């Protein structure tokens, strides 16, 4: 989870250390540090690992987790790459500054309006006419990408091969991921989780919507090629004891997108290549996101695929619990049938001991991951282990936390951030309205025999 606690330059802050330190107190087997950018580019309060200057803070983060988990928790860091996305513009600004006027616009506008003089119209004239045109006229004159840029904000795609930096991604990304992994190992992390899921660059290469014609798209082999090359570069750049796994989608849940059949083929290729684990997610794509308000950027968890990625109690009659388990079970079954023992991690609405244990006993997965459930109560697995399940603070799956993430506000949980009994000196959010950390908890002392 991205808690938006890094500095504006991507450095580890005291708030980041406190955040992961609090989770470490629950002594999870593994703690995966948030999606962290591999490029040394401005990206707001998102952690970065794209330069050596970030090492000192990352080293301290690892040390905090080791200390506050009493050495019980291993630490991975999730590495991501992402393409550019712009905020939804004011229509007047879009037509005045962003639209590249072509003869297609002139001719289509002339035909739609019955104004032949527009065929030779100056750019300024065409822009003014478009700015005052109806929705129906714009749908006839603008192409699909232009309409999207107007209604959603401009978004780069891995298929924009006319852009040199997009065409060069297969040449550039393996080295960037490998450099990030080497920094992670130098900082003391136990491994990396390569982020091949949701709305990020690598997921877009795996998608059925990727129709690149340069050998890195189209066919299944073409789509999996770059993810395999990234893994190979990372694996060659770190020690043999350093863990290298990935998170990817069992189902994109978008029209024309990848399904469990694609994911099964990818899982087999990943296992064959020697990935140390496969973490399975679902949905979370831009393609079906709701249109943002003017001045805001599209958010990939607002449409049907996003609701499947982070389901709420209102998602459907099935409820939010364990919705991804059929995907992890199918992938694990396919791997075992082919003789691969690669661990499969399940996630998505698993926050009770009973549900987690049942998934493991059925063979749906080898490990269980918990995000929102652990946000609600970072100690829930420790409480269950000690037989104190009655004390677990259960997530209510309202996605209060996700709403804060969408606004790039410090992520908290509604179950604890408005409490009246916070510890003296407990940190507050920038707006002063919310507590930044879950309440502290200590196991009850027992009498010695």
C-alpha positions in Angstrom: 0.0 0.0 0.0 1.2 3.5 -0.8 0.6 5.6 2.4 1.8 8.9 0.9 4.3 9.6 3.7 7.5 10.0 1.7 8.9 13.5 1.1 8.0 15.3 -2.0 11.4 14.2 -3.4 10.8 10.5 -2.6 12.9 10.2 0.5 12.2 8.1 3.6 10.7 10.4 6.3 10.1 9.9 10.0 6.5 9.2 9.1 7.6 6.4 6.8 9.7 4.9 9.5 6.9 5.1 12.0 4.4 3.6 9.6 6.5 0.5 8.8 7.7 0.2 12.4 4.1 0.0 13.5 3.4 -2.8 11.1 6.6 -4.6 12.1 5.4 -4.7 15.7 2.7 -7.2 14.6 5.6 -9.5 13.5 4.4 -10.5 10.1 6.6 -13.1 8.4 7.2 -10.7 5.5 6.6 -7.0 5.1 6.4 -5.7 1.6 7.3 -2.0 1.4 5.1 0.1 -0.8 5.3 0.5 -4.6 8.6 2.4 -5.0 9.7 4.2 -8.2 12.7 2.9 -10.0 13.3 6.1 -12.0 14.9 9.2 -10.6 12.1 11.5 -11.7 9.6 13.7 -9.9 6.7 11.6 -8.6 5.4 13.4 -5.5 5.4 11.8 -2.0 6.1 8.3 -3.4 9.2 6.4 -2.3 12.0 6.2 -4.8 14.9 3.9 -5.3 16.2 5.4 -8.6 19.4 6.8 -7.2 22.0 6.1 -4.5 21.0 9.2 -2.5 17.9 7.2 -1.4 20.0 4.5 0.2 20.5 6.0 3.6 16.8 6.4 4.3 16.0 2.9 2.9 18.7 1.4 5.1 17.2 3.0 8.2 13.8 1.7 7.2 15.1 -1.9 7.1 16.8 -1.4 10.5 13.5 -0.1 12.0 11.6 -3.1 10.8 14.3 -5.5 12.0 14.3 -3.9 15.5 10.6 -3.5 16.0 9.8 -7.0 14.8 12.5 -8.5 17.1 14.1 -9.9 14.0 11.1 -12.0 13.0 10.1 -10.1 9.9 11.8 -10.2 6.5 11.6 -7.1 4.4 10.9 -6.8 0.6 10.4 -3.7 -1.4 8.0 -3.4 -4.3 9.6 -1.9 -7.5 7.4 -0.1 -10.1 7.6 1.8 -13.3 4.8 3.9 -14.5 4.0 6.0 -17.6 2.8 9.6 -17.7 -0.7 10.5 -16.9 -2.1 14.1 -16.9 -4.9 15.7 -15.0 -8.2 16.2 -16.8 -8.0 19.7 -18.4 -10.5 22.5 -18.6 -12.0 22.1 -22.1 -11.0 25.6 -23.1 -7.4 24.9 -22.1 -7.4 21.6 -24.0 -8.5 23.1 -27.2 -6.3 26.2 -26.8 -3.1 24.5 -25.8 -3.1 20.7 -26.0 -4.9 19.6 -29.2 -2.8 19.3 -32.2 -5.0 20.6 -35.0 -4.8 18.7 -38.3 -6.6 18.7 -41.6 -8.7 15.8 -40.3 -10.2 18.2 -37.8 -10.8 20.9 -40.4 -12.5 18.6 -42.9 -14.6 16.7 -40.3 -15.7 20.0 -38.7 -16.6 21.5 -42.0 -18.7 18.5 -42.9 -20.4 18.2 -39.6 -21.3 21.9 -39.4 -21.9 22.5 -43.1 -19.2 25.2 -43.2 -16.9 24.5 -46.1 -14.7 27.6 -45.2 -13.4 25.7 -42.2 -11.5 23.3 -44.5 -8.9 26.0 -44.8 -9.4 27.5 -41.4 -6.5 28.9 -39.3 -5.6 26.9 -36.2 -7.0 29.5 -33.9 -10.4 29.5 -35.7 -10.6 25.7 -35.5 -9.8 25.7 -31.8 -12.4 28.3 -31.1 -15.1 26.4 -33.0 -14.2 23.1 -31.3 -14.3 24.8 -27.8 -17.9 25.7 -28.5 -19.0 22.5 -30.2 -21.5 20.1 -28.8 -20.6 16.7 -27.4 -22.1 15.1 -30.5 -19.9 17.1 -32.8 -16.8 16.5 -30.8 -17.5 12.7 -31.0 -17.5 13.0 -34.8 -14.4 15.3 -35.1 -12.0 14.0 -32.4 -10.4 10.5 -32.5 -10.7 8.1 -29.6 -7.4 9.2 -27.9 -8.3 12.9 -28.2 -11.7 12.3 -26.7 -10.1 10.4 -23.9 -7.5 13.2 -23.3 -10.4 15.7 -23.1 -12.7 13.6 -20.8 -10.1 11.8 -18.7 -6.8 13.5 -19.1 -3.9 12.4 -21.4 -2.4 9.0 -20.5 0.6 7.3 -22.2 0.4 3.7 -23.3 3.1 1.1 -24.0 1.7 1.0 -27.5 2.5 4.6 -28.3 5.4 3.5 -30.5 5.5 6.9 -32.3 7.1 8.2 -29.1 10.8 7.4 -29.0 10.9 6.9 -25.2 8.0 4.5 -25.3 9.6 2.5 -28.1 12.8 2.3 -26.1 11.2 0.9 -23.0 12.3 -2.7 -23.6 15.9 -1.5 -23.9 15.7 0.8 -20.9 13.7 -1.0 -18.2 15.7 -4.1 -17.5 18.7 -2.1 -16.4 16.5 0.3 -14.3 14.9 -2.6 -12.5 18.3 -4.3 -12.0 19.9 -1.1 -10.6 16.9 -0.7 -8.2 17.3 -4.3 -7.0 21.0 -3.9 -6.4 20.2 -0.8 -4.3 17.6 -2.7 -2.4 20.1 -5.4 -1.5 22.7 -2.8 -0.5 20.1 -1.3 1.8 19.6 -4.6 3.5 16.3 -5.7 2.0 15.7 -9.5 1.7 14.3 -9.2 -1.8 12.2 -7.3 -4.3 8.7 -7.8 -5.6 8.6 -6.7 -9.2 5.3 -5.0 -9.8 3.8 -6.5 -12.9 0.1 -5.8 -11.9 -2.6 -3.2 -12.1 -2.1 0.1 -14.0 1.7 0.1 -14.2 4.0 -0.3 -17.2 4.9 -3.9 -16.8 1.3 -5.0 -16.5 0.5 -3.1 -19.7 3.1 -5.2 -21.5 1.5 -8.4 -20.3 -2.0 -7.2 -21.3 -3.9 -8.6 -24.2 -4.4 -5.0 -25.2 -0.7 -4.7 -25.9 -0.5 -4.9 -29.7 3.1 -3.6 -30.1 4.6 -4.9 -33.4 8.3 -4.9 -32.3 8.4 -8.3 -30.7 7.2 -7.0 -27.3 3.5 -7.3 -27.9 0.7 -9.1 -29.8 1.4 -12.7 -29.1 1.5 -14.2 -25.7 5.3 -14.8 -26.1 5.7 -11.2 -27.2 3.8 -9.8 -24.2 5.8 -11.9 -21.7 9.1 -11.1 -23.2 10.0 -7.9 -21.4 8.8 -9.2 -18.0 11.2 -12.1 -18.4 14.0 -9.9 -19.6 13.5 -7.6 -16.5 13.6 -10.6 -14.2 16.7 -11.9 -15.9 18.5 -8.6 -15.5 17.5 -8.3 -11.8 18.5 -11.9 -11.0 21.9 -11.5 -12.6 22.5 -8.3 -10.7 21.8 -9.6 -7.1 23.1 -12.4 -5.0 21.6 -15.9 -5.1 20.1 -15.5 -1.6 18.2 -12.3 -2.6 14.5 -13.0 -3.2 13.1 -12.0 -6.6 9.4 -12.5 -7.2 6.5 -10.6 -8.8 3.0 -9.5 -8.4 0.8 -9.9 -11.5 -2.8 -10.2 -12.5 -4.9 -13.4 -12.6 -7.5 -11.4 -14.5 -7.5 -7.8 -15.8 -11.4 -7.6 -15.6 -11.5 -5.3 -18.6 -13.0 -5.7 -22.1 -10.5 -7.4 -24.3 -8.0 -7.8 -21.4 -6.1 -10.8 -20.1 -7.9 -13.6 -18.3 -6.9 -16.5 -16.2 -5.8 -18.4 -19.3 -3.2 -15.7 -20.0 -2.2 -15.6 -16.4 -1.7 -19.4 -16.3 0.7 -19.2 -19.3 2.6 -16.3 -17.7 2.8 -18.2 -14.4 4.4 -21.2 -16.1 6.9 -19.0 -17.9 7.7 -17.2 -14.7 8.2 -20.4 -12.8 10.4 -21.8 -15.6 12.5 -18.7 -15.4 13.1 -19.1 -11.7 10.9 -16.5 -10.0 11.0 -17.0 -6.3 7.3 -16.4 -5.8 4.2 -15.3 -7.6 1.7 -12.9 -5.9 -1.7 -12.9 -7.6 -3.9 -9.8 -7.8 -6.9 -8.8 -9.9 -8.1 -5.8 -11.9 -7.1 -2.2 -11.0 -6.9 -0.8 -14.5 -7.3 2.6 -16.1 -9.3 1.3 -19.1 -12.6 1.3 -17.1 -12.0 4.0 -14.6 -14.5 6.7 -14.0 -14.0 10.1 -15.5 -12.2 12.3 -13.0 -13.3 15.8 -12.1 -11.6 18.6 -14.0 -8.2 19.2 -12.5 -7.8 15.7 -11.2 -6.2 12.6 -12.7 -7.9 9.3 -13.5 -7.7 6.7 -10.7 -7.6 3.1 -11.7 -9.7 1.8 -8.8 -13.0 3.5 -9.7 -14.4 1.2 -12.3 -15.4 -2.5 -12.3 -11.8 -3.7 -12.5 -10.9 -1.5 -9.6 -13.8 -2.7 -7.5 -12.6 -6.3 -8.1 -9.1 -5.3 -7.0 -10.3 -3.6 -3.8 -13.9 -4.9 -3.3 -16.1 -3.4 -0.6 -19.0 -4.8 1.3 -21.2 -3.3 -1.4 -19.3 -4.9 -4.3 -21.8 -7.8 -4.9 -23.7 -10.5 -3.1 -20.4 -12.5 -2.8 -19.0 -9.9 -0.4 -15.3 -8.9 -0.4 -13.9 -12.0 1.3 -11.3 -14.1 -0.6 -12.5 -13.0 -4.0 -9.1 -13.8 -5.6 -8.7 -17.3 -4.2 -10.1 -19.0 -7.3 -7.4 -17.3 -9.3 -4.5 -18.2 -7.0 -5.9 -21.8 -6.7 -6.0 -22.2 -10.5 -2.5 -20.9 -11.0 -1.1 -23.0 -8.2 -2.8 -26.1 -9.6 -1.4 -25.5 -13.0 2.1 -25.0 -11.6 2.0 -28.1 -9.5 0.7 -30.2 -12.5 3.7 -29.1 -14.5 6.1 -29.9 -11.6 6.9 -26.4 -10.4 6.9 -25.7 -6.7 7.0 -21.9 -7.0 5.1 -20.4 -4.0 1.9 -18.7 -4.8 0.7 -15.8 -2.7 -3.0 -15.0 -2.4 -4.5 -11.6 -1.5 -7.8 -9.8 -1.5 -10.2 -9.7 1.4 -8.3 -12.2 3.6 -8.2 -10.9 7.1 -9.4 -13.7 9.4 -7.4 -16.6 10.7 -10.2 -19.0 9.6 -10.2 -17.8 6.0 -6.4 -17.7 5.7 -6.0 -21.2 7.2 -8.7 -22.7 5.1 -7.1 -21.3 1.9 -3.8 -22.8 2.9 -5.3 -26.2 3.8 -7.3 -26.3 0.5 -4.1 -25.6 -1.5 -5.5 -22.3 -2.8 -2.1 -20.7 -2.1 1.2 -21.1 -0.2 1.2 -17.7 1.5 -1.5 -15.2 2.5 -1.1 -11.5 2.0 -3.2 -8.9 3.9 -3.3 -5.2 3.1 -6.5 -3.5 4.3 -7.0 -6.0 7.1 -3.5 -5.3 8.4 -4.1 -1.6 8.1 -7.1 -1.9 10.3 -5.1 -4.0 12.8 -1.4 -4.5 12.3 -1.4 -7.0 15.1 -4.2 -9.3 13.8 -2.0 -12.3 12.9 -0.1 -12.0 16.2 -3.3 -11.8 18.1 -4.6 -14.9 16.3 -1.3 -16.8 17.0 -1.7 -16.0 20.7 -5.3 -17.1 20.8 -6.6 -13.6 21.2 -8.7 -13.4 18.0 -11.5 -11.7 20.0 -9.3 -8.6 20.2 -8.7 -8.3 16.4 -10.0 -5.0 15.0 -11.7 -6.2 11.8 -11.6 -4.2 8.6 -15.1 -3.2 7.5 -14.2 -2.9 3.8 -15.6 0.6 3.3 -12.5 1.6 1.4 -12.1 4.7 3.5 -8.4 4.2 3.1 -8.7 3.9 -0.7 -10.5 7.3 -0.8 -7.6 8.9 1.0 -5.2 7.3 -1.4 -7.1 8.6 -4.4 -6.6 12.1 -3.1 -2.9 11.5 -2.3 -3.6 12.1 1.4 -1.8 10.2 4.2 -3.6 6.8 4.3 -5.2 5.9 7.6 -8.1 3.6 8.7 -11.5 4.9 9.8 -11.5 2.4 12.7 -8.6 4.1 14.5 -7.8 7.5 13.1 -10.7 9.4 14.8 -10.2 7.7 18.2 -10.4 9.9 21.4 -7.8 7.9 23.4 -4.7 8.3 21.3 -1.3 8.1 23.0 0.2 11.4 24.1 2.3 12.8 21.3 0.8 10.5 18.7 1.4 12.0 15.2 -1.4 13.6 13.2 -2.0 14.1 9.5 -1.0 17.3 7.8 -4.6 18.7 8.1 -4.6 17.8 11.9 -7.8 15.8 11.6 -6.5 12.2 11.7 -4.1 10.1 13.6 -1.3 8.6 11.5 -0.7 5.4 13.3 -2.8 2.5 14.6 -3.2 2.3 18.3 -0.3 0.5 20.1 -0.9 -3.0 21.5 1.1 -5.3 23.6 0.3 -9.0 24.4 -1.0 -9.4 27.9 1.4 -10.6 30.4 0.9 -14.2 31.7 1.8 -15.6 35.0 4.9 -17.8 35.1 4.2 -21.4 35.9 
